[in-house]
Amino acid sequence: MPTPGEHKTVRHLSQRGLENPLSFFNPDAEIDVTQNRLPHWQQGEAWVFVTWRLGDSLPKAKLDQWKEARDIWKKYHPEPWDEKTEAEYHDHFSRQIDEWLDQGSGSCVLKDPANGKIVADALRHFDGERYELASFVVMPNHVHVLFRPLGDHALADILKSWKGFTARVINKRIGKTGALWQDDYWDRLIRNERHFFKVVEYVRENPVKAKLRQGSFVLWERGPRTN
């Protein structure tokens, strides 16, 4: 039977039109881990916050310095992490990446409304079929998405589809060849309702924080139910 807190979660998130509001990270359940340059975690249909960027959006010197500092930190903080340690990691390292991205380095081809729309349309295409979207923002050189995979659809496959399709279409449109996106992506499982709404707020405020003009980004957020 749902607890009072769970009833509150159902009410708040169901008002947003979300189908399964209690799909949060369970620290006691199994996690599917896949490896690329970064580890990626998926736990069934749990909500996840994902960020990926254009390949030219961060200078290599900055990234190398960031990776060195992160590797040293992780040496003294072996996984699995508790919630406090995970928060410390993101405060130190995820936030730094986001701040650099918001400075608008690189070609920023997503600032072109037509290119931003290509990404936004791709994200919405399988909404409700392969995954359920809560919110996303297409920034000039990176993308944030809050969503949950559905059924047996794997996080890695969903990201591969988004990035592969949009790279082909955008490259064709701008007359570019080669890689458009960074090979990897960052992801974080959503722990609870408070974490969920904190991420929704972050996505919503990202264009404001980066001081972007209207038309240079695409912000989408699932609205409340109408029935």
PyMOL commands that set and color helices and strands:
alter all, ss='L'
color gray80, all
select helices_A, chain A and resi 4-14+60-75+83-102+109-111+113-125+155-174+193-209
alter helices_A, ss='H'
color red, helices_A
select strands_A, chain A and resi 32-35+39-42+48-53+131-138+142-149+186-189+218-221
alter strands_A, ss='S'
color yellow, strands_A
deselect
rebuild
show_as cartoon
